[in-house]
């Protein structure tokens, strides 16, 4: 882009110089000797009003402000949308990779038809409720606080992005006694019980330190019996396309028309049990290698 000279120095070609009074009824901001620079282009900065004086007669103004403002405001939104598309694509790719192990097994054995479609002949199908070591649990949501004694709480983004980092938490004024049984434990699985159509029903496995945070009301916690179910494999089934279709089919609308599932729906989730059952060291090693390769 070529630059042009003006009374106040070099500016972009689609900008012009005009009196500040033409922009506002009461002048508030302008250029000073300490105005910030971006290369050779000087620009306005709100905090640059100082007692060294301001030249109110010449102010750089974009000749097409609406277009520029719209572009500036839309840039963060486009970045957010791009990030969401990446997350969605990654999730779909992983679902596709897990399709074969859940239909043909790890040893390509014969298949049989079940309520959830074809599965390896040696597998069984069970409701998720039969694999739990304790009942499902919704979390708790409270107002955000700046109090240093507040309770760190996950956001939905932690599950959507499968990222349980500090960035995906907030500090709330939750009652410590009320949430004493909601602290995260390694091996906990969380399912989004309400969100937009693309994200409700998504699940993520937590494998971090204990007592890092609690979880909010829109998440359902799943704690499984590790003698029957391996969380690292179960989480892949919960993200598989067949399971996602089940949640979409059984969802109901909430205020704001967001789809929602409840604990009853999650409990009745059909799971190919044999893939997660303890079968011997060789089979366990095969499954662990399969999960590690994803």
DOMIVO-535660 format. One line per field, with one value per residue (C-alpha): residue number from 1; residue in three letters; x, y, z. Coordinates in nm, 4 decimals. Each point is the difference from the previous one (the first is absolute). Layout:
N
resi	NUM, ...
resn	ALA, ...
x	X, ...
y	Y, ...
z	Z, ...
//
This chain:
294
resi	1, 2, 3, 4, 5, 6, 7, 8, 9, 10, 11, 12, 13, 14, 15, 16, 17, 18, 19, 20, 21, 22, 23, 24, 25, 26, 27, 28, 29, 30, 31, 32, 33, 34, 35, 36, 37, 38, 39, 40, 41, 42, 43, 44, 45, 46, 47, 48, 49, 50, 51, 52, 53, 54, 55, 56, 57, 58, 59, 60, 61, 62, 63, 64, 65, 66, 67, 68, 69, 70, 71, 72, 73, 74, 75, 76, 77, 78, 79, 80, 81, 82, 83, 84, 85, 86, 87, 88, 89, 90, 91, 92, 93, 94, 95, 96, 97, 98, 99, 100, 101, 102, 103, 104, 105, 106, 107, 108, 109, 110, 111, 112, 113, 114, 115, 116, 117, 118, 119, 120, 121, 122, 123, 124, 125, 126, 127, 128, 129, 130, 131, 132, 133, 134, 135, 136, 137, 138, 139, 140, 141, 142, 143, 144, 145, 146, 147, 148, 149, 150, 151, 152, 153, 154, 155, 156, 157, 158, 159, 160, 161, 162, 163, 164, 165, 166, 167, 168, 169, 170, 171, 172, 173, 174, 175, 176, 177, 178, 179, 180, 181, 182, 183, 184, 185, 186, 187, 188, 189, 190, 191, 192, 193, 194, 195, 196, 197, 198, 199, 200, 201, 202, 203, 204, 205, 206, 207, 208, 209, 210, 211, 212, 213, 214, 215, 216, 217, 218, 219, 220, 221, 222, 223, 224, 225, 226, 227, 228, 229, 230, 231, 232, 233, 234, 235, 236, 237, 238, 239, 240, 241, 242, 243, 244, 245, 246, 247, 248, 249, 250, 251, 252, 253, 254, 255, 256, 257, 258, 259, 260, 261, 262, 263, 264, 265, 266, 267, 268, 269, 270, 271, 272, 273, 274, 275, 276, 277, 278, 279, 280, 281, 282, 283, 284, 285, 286, 287, 288, 289, 290, 291, 292, 293, 294
resn	UNK, UNK, UNK, UNK, UNK, UNK, UNK, UNK, UNK, UNK, UNK, UNK, UNK, UNK, UNK, UNK, UNK, UNK, UNK, UNK, UNK, UNK, UNK, UNK, UNK, UNK, UNK, UNK, UNK, UNK, UNK, UNK, UNK, UNK, UNK, UNK, UNK, UNK, UNK, UNK, UNK, UNK, UNK, UNK, UNK, UNK, UNK, UNK, UNK, UNK, UNK, UNK, UNK, UNK, UNK, UNK, UNK, UNK, UNK, UNK, UNK, UNK, UNK, UNK, UNK, UNK, UNK, UNK, UNK, UNK, UNK, UNK, UNK, UNK, UNK, UNK, UNK, UNK, UNK, UNK, UNK, UNK, UNK, UNK, UNK, UNK, UNK, UNK, UNK, UNK, UNK, UNK, UNK, UNK, UNK, UNK, UNK, UNK, UNK, UNK, UNK, UNK, UNK, UNK, UNK, UNK, UNK, UNK, UNK, UNK, UNK, UNK, UNK, UNK, UNK, UNK, UNK, UNK, UNK, UNK, UNK, UNK, UNK, UNK, UNK, UNK, UNK, UNK, UNK, UNK, UNK, UNK, UNK, UNK, UNK, UNK, UNK, UNK, UNK, UNK, UNK, UNK, UNK, UNK, UNK, UNK, UNK, UNK, UNK, UNK, UNK, UNK, UNK, UNK, UNK, UNK, UNK, UNK, UNK, UNK, UNK, UNK, UNK, UNK, UNK, UNK, UNK, UNK, UNK, UNK, UNK, UNK, UNK, UNK, UNK, UNK, UNK, UNK, UNK, UNK, UNK, UNK, UNK, UNK, UNK, UNK, UNK, UNK, UNK, UNK, UNK, UNK, UNK, UNK, UNK, UNK, UNK, UNK, UNK, UNK, UNK, UNK, UNK, UNK, UNK, UNK, UNK, UNK, UNK, UNK, UNK, UNK, UNK, UNK, UNK, UNK, UNK, UNK, UNK, UNK, UNK, UNK, UNK, UNK, UNK, UNK, UNK, UNK, UNK, UNK, UNK, UNK, UNK, UNK, UNK, UNK, UNK, UNK, UNK, UNK, UNK, UNK, UNK, UNK, UNK, UNK, UNK, UNK, UNK, UNK, UNK, UNK, UNK, UNK, UNK, UNK, UNK, UNK, UNK, UNK, UNK, UNK, UNK, UNK, UNK, UNK, UNK, UNK, UNK, UNK, UNK, UNK, UNK, UNK, UNK, UNK, UNK, UNK, UNK, UNK, UNK, UNK, UNK, UNK, UNK, UNK, UNK, UNK, UNK, UNK, UNK, UNK, UNK, UNK
x	0.0000, 0.1408, 0.0117, -0.0720, 0.1291, -0.2334, 0.0187, 0.0657, 0.2391, -0.0321, -0.3436, -0.1804, -0.1576, -0.3569, 0.0411, -0.0324, 0.0672, -0.2885, -0.0814, -0.0874, -0.3095, -0.1491, 0.0147, -0.1417, -0.1933, 0.2628, 0.3644, 0.1368, 0.2915, 0.2768, 0.3608, 0.2829, 0.3756, -0.0132, -0.2504, 0.0809, 0.1420, -0.0490, 0.2880, -0.0276, -0.3746, -0.1078, -0.3341, -0.2349, 0.0213, -0.2642, 0.2480, 0.2268, -0.1656, 0.2668, 0.0716, 0.2589, -0.2734, -0.2076, -0.0278, -0.3786, -0.0039, 0.1387, -0.1135, 0.0422, -0.3354, -0.0840, -0.2050, -0.1968, -0.0416, -0.2964, 0.1849, 0.3153, -0.1868, -0.1984, 0.3228, 0.1662, -0.3008, -0.0438, 0.3634, -0.0228, -0.3282, 0.1569, 0.2886, -0.2452, -0.1951, 0.3218, 0.1026, -0.3424, 0.0278, 0.3413, -0.1425, -0.2962, 0.2199, 0.2364, -0.2907, -0.1508, 0.3363, 0.0420, -0.3517, 0.0830, 0.3201, -0.1911, -0.2698, 0.1957, 0.1089, -0.3609, -0.1412, 0.2722, 0.1940, 0.3766, 0.0295, -0.2511, -0.2269, -0.3470, -0.2755, -0.3483, -0.2942, -0.1003, -0.2147, 0.2895, 0.0807, 0.2723, 0.2602, 0.2610, -0.1591, 0.1688, -0.1250, -0.3118, -0.2104, -0.0824, -0.1615, 0.2466, -0.1800, 0.1147, 0.3636, -0.0061, 0.1664, -0.2159, -0.3078, 0.0287, 0.0325, -0.0770, 0.2374, -0.0638, 0.0177, 0.0482, 0.0795, 0.3518, 0.2021, 0.3355, 0.0266, 0.3287, -0.1854, -0.2440, -0.0499, 0.1641, -0.2623, 0.0265, -0.1611, -0.1794, 0.2952, 0.2145, -0.2141, -0.0683, 0.3742, 0.0980, 0.2409, -0.0078, 0.2501, -0.0219, -0.1210, -0.3216, -0.0971, -0.1482, -0.0128, -0.3492, -0.1615, -0.1239, -0.0719, 0.2948, -0.2274, -0.2516, 0.2674, 0.2197, -0.0789, 0.0490, 0.3778, 0.1615, 0.1662, 0.2198, -0.2136, -0.3145, -0.1920, -0.2121, -0.2880, -0.1548, -0.3694, -0.0916, 0.1695, -0.0398, -0.0988, 0.3636, 0.1306, -0.2667, 0.0794, 0.3730, 0.2127, 0.3536, 0.2182, 0.1777, 0.3453, 0.1443, 0.0690, -0.2680, -0.1863, 0.1020, -0.3549, -0.3684, -0.2328, -0.3003, -0.3681, -0.0056, 0.2425, -0.0844, 0.2750, 0.0480, 0.2069, 0.0348, 0.0885, 0.3519, -0.0378, -0.2533, 0.0724, 0.3170, -0.0611, 0.2508, -0.1937, -0.3481, 0.0615, 0.0670, -0.3329, -0.1805, 0.1471, -0.0734, -0.2579, -0.2490, -0.0009, -0.0271, -0.3042, -0.1627, 0.0372, -0.1333, -0.3013, -0.0864, 0.0710, -0.2672, 0.0021, 0.0687, -0.0632, 0.1828, -0.0628, 0.3238, -0.0158, 0.0332, 0.0418, -0.0567, 0.1511, -0.2620, 0.1073, 0.3667, -0.0682, -0.1707, 0.2931, 0.0795, 0.3683, 0.1868, 0.1049, 0.2475, 0.2494, 0.0325, -0.0221, 0.3149, 0.0839, 0.3644, 0.3311, 0.0334, -0.3412, 0.0540, 0.3311, -0.1666, -0.2661, 0.2514, 0.2083, -0.3125, -0.0934, 0.3585, 0.0202, -0.2944
y	0.0000, 0.3409, 0.2762, 0.3678, 0.3171, 0.2312, 0.2996, -0.2345, -0.2379, -0.3270, -0.1642, -0.2803, 0.0974, -0.0644, 0.2438, 0.3774, 0.2930, 0.2074, 0.2209, -0.1916, 0.2165, -0.1682, -0.3349, 0.0810, 0.2716, 0.0182, -0.0837, -0.2635, -0.1755, 0.0971, -0.0350, 0.1073, -0.0037, -0.3368, -0.1547, -0.3641, -0.1113, -0.3027, 0.0192, 0.3467, 0.0335, 0.2021, -0.0878, 0.1098, -0.1582, 0.0855, 0.0212, 0.2481, 0.3197, 0.1695, 0.3526, 0.0587, 0.1150, -0.1474, 0.1090, -0.0039, 0.1326, -0.3080, -0.3505, -0.3042, -0.1522, -0.2977, 0.1059, -0.3259, -0.0435, -0.2381, -0.2476, 0.0196, -0.0277, -0.2974, -0.1688, 0.0614, -0.1245, -0.3087, -0.1133, -0.1520, -0.1695, -0.1547, -0.1285, -0.1566, -0.1624, -0.1350, -0.1497, -0.1616, -0.1504, -0.1466, -0.1546, -0.1419, -0.1427, -0.1594, -0.1593, -0.1353, -0.1429, -0.1796, -0.1384, -0.1385, -0.1609, -0.1750, -0.1365, -0.3085, -0.1152, 0.0241, -0.1911, -0.2491, -0.0200, -0.0180, -0.3443, 0.0447, -0.2734, -0.0737, 0.2495, -0.0290, 0.2401, 0.1691, 0.2903, 0.2338, -0.1555, -0.2488, -0.0859, -0.2780, -0.3387, -0.0443, 0.3324, 0.0723, 0.3140, 0.1504, 0.3189, 0.2496, -0.0006, -0.3606, 0.1080, 0.2804, -0.0175, 0.2860, 0.1865, 0.2700, 0.3517, 0.3462, 0.2757, 0.3352, 0.3504, 0.3176, 0.3627, 0.0970, 0.1682, 0.1703, -0.1335, -0.1871, -0.2584, -0.0761, -0.3459, -0.0747, -0.1340, -0.1498, 0.1724, -0.1884, 0.0822, -0.2412, -0.2872, 0.1419, 0.0367, -0.2928, 0.2385, 0.0111, 0.2833, 0.3033, 0.2099, -0.2024, 0.0635, 0.2857, 0.0826, -0.0003, 0.0640, -0.3591, -0.1225, -0.2302, -0.2296, -0.0348, -0.0934, -0.2158, -0.3096, 0.1735, 0.0298, -0.1542, -0.3401, -0.1587, -0.2334, 0.2144, 0.0325, 0.3101, 0.0298, 0.3305, -0.0369, 0.3264, 0.2190, 0.0925, -0.2724, -0.0683, -0.0305, -0.1440, -0.3593, 0.0429, -0.1785, 0.0278, -0.2037, 0.1770, -0.1359, 0.2873, 0.0573, -0.0482, 0.2987, 0.2219, 0.1298, -0.0872, -0.0328, 0.2144, -0.0844, -0.0576, -0.2918, -0.3551, -0.1924, -0.3676, -0.2173, -0.3548, -0.3347, -0.0534, -0.3761, 0.0078, 0.3170, 0.1765, 0.3758, 0.0609, -0.2307, 0.0890, 0.3676, -0.0894, -0.1832, 0.2987, 0.2117, -0.2566, 0.0916, -0.2682, 0.1346, 0.3590, -0.0961, -0.1551, 0.3233, 0.2102, -0.2278, 0.0177, 0.3686, 0.2491, 0.3775, 0.2419, 0.3712, 0.1658, -0.3138, -0.1704, -0.3811, -0.1768, -0.3555, -0.1200, -0.2642, -0.2559, 0.0289, -0.0352, -0.3022, -0.1796, 0.0582, -0.3389, -0.0910, -0.2851, -0.1597, -0.2610, 0.2564, 0.1475, -0.3187, -0.1483, -0.2959, -0.0747, 0.1747, -0.0418, 0.1448, 0.2855, 0.0842, -0.0048, 0.2450, 0.2311, 0.0107, 0.0802, 0.2902, 0.1284, 0.0088, 0.2409
z	0.0000, -0.1032, 0.2602, -0.0608, 0.1628, 0.1929, 0.2334, 0.2903, -0.1726, -0.1904, 0.0067, -0.1809, -0.3365, 0.1174, 0.2907, -0.0081, 0.2312, 0.1329, 0.3030, 0.3127, 0.0486, -0.3045, 0.1805, 0.3417, 0.1788, 0.2732, -0.0799, 0.2368, -0.1677, -0.2415, -0.1007, 0.2286, -0.0245, 0.1735, -0.2387, -0.0636, -0.3325, -0.2202, -0.2457, -0.1561, 0.0576, 0.3019, 0.1514, 0.2749, 0.3423, 0.2589, 0.2861, -0.1803, 0.1275, 0.2129, 0.1120, -0.2728, -0.2321, -0.2763, -0.3610, -0.0324, -0.3549, -0.1730, 0.0762, -0.2285, -0.0864, -0.2165, -0.3028, 0.0212, 0.3780, -0.0059, -0.2182, 0.2110, 0.3282, -0.1266, -0.1056, 0.3371, 0.1948, -0.2174, 0.0215, 0.3541, -0.0922, -0.3091, 0.2130, 0.2457, -0.2824, -0.1541, 0.3345, 0.0381, -0.3492, 0.0875, 0.3179, -0.1901, -0.2758, 0.2519, 0.1852, -0.3222, -0.1082, 0.3290, -0.0247, -0.3448, 0.1274, 0.2792, -0.2331, -0.1028, 0.3493, 0.1214, -0.2974, -0.0932, 0.3257, 0.0257, -0.1581, -0.2846, 0.1346, -0.1449, 0.0790, 0.1412, -0.0078, 0.3280, 0.1172, -0.0794, -0.3351, -0.0987, 0.2664, 0.0275, 0.0689, 0.3398, 0.1365, 0.2020, 0.0304, 0.3397, 0.1283, 0.1406, 0.3348, 0.0572, -0.0352, 0.2596, 0.3394, 0.1301, -0.1279, -0.2637, 0.1391, -0.1340, 0.1048, 0.1626, -0.1433, 0.2034, -0.0743, -0.0992, 0.2745, 0.0470, 0.3541, 0.0402, 0.2074, -0.2835, -0.1495, -0.3345, -0.2419, -0.3483, -0.2969, -0.2778, -0.2243, 0.2027, -0.1282, -0.3459, -0.0637, 0.2231, 0.1705, 0.3816, 0.0286, 0.2274, -0.2951, -0.0129, 0.3609, 0.1984, 0.3709, 0.1520, 0.3367, 0.0319, 0.3532, 0.0919, 0.2027, -0.2820, -0.2589, 0.2236, -0.2113, -0.3359, -0.0128, -0.3059, 0.0181, -0.2652, -0.2091, 0.0243, -0.3268, -0.0594, -0.2477, -0.1090, 0.0759, -0.1761, -0.2583, -0.3654, -0.2475, -0.0937, 0.3546, 0.2317, 0.0925, -0.0539, 0.2591, 0.1342, 0.2357, 0.2853, 0.0872, 0.2026, 0.3688, 0.2619, 0.1444, -0.2944, -0.0442, 0.0258, -0.2993, -0.0987, -0.0136, -0.3773, 0.0309, 0.1055, 0.1782, -0.0860, 0.2360, -0.1237, 0.1544, -0.1327, 0.0441, -0.2826, -0.1921, -0.1008, -0.0073, -0.2805, -0.2309, 0.1234, -0.0768, -0.3635, -0.0201, 0.1494, -0.2799, -0.2732, -0.2621, 0.1089, 0.3550, -0.1222, -0.2100, 0.3080, 0.1977, -0.2872, -0.0390, 0.3718, 0.0614, 0.0919, -0.0393, 0.2835, 0.0389, -0.2856, -0.2108, 0.1108, -0.0146, 0.3335, 0.1295, 0.3554, 0.2248, -0.1030, -0.3625, 0.0926, 0.2227, -0.2891, -0.2346, -0.1533, 0.0197, -0.1756, 0.3280, -0.1163, -0.1268, 0.3461, 0.2087, 0.1552, -0.2217, 0.0658, -0.0393, -0.3776, -0.0773, 0.2447, -0.1625, -0.3438, 0.1145, 0.1664, -0.3193, -0.1999, 0.2278, 0.0193, -0.3795, -0.0259
//
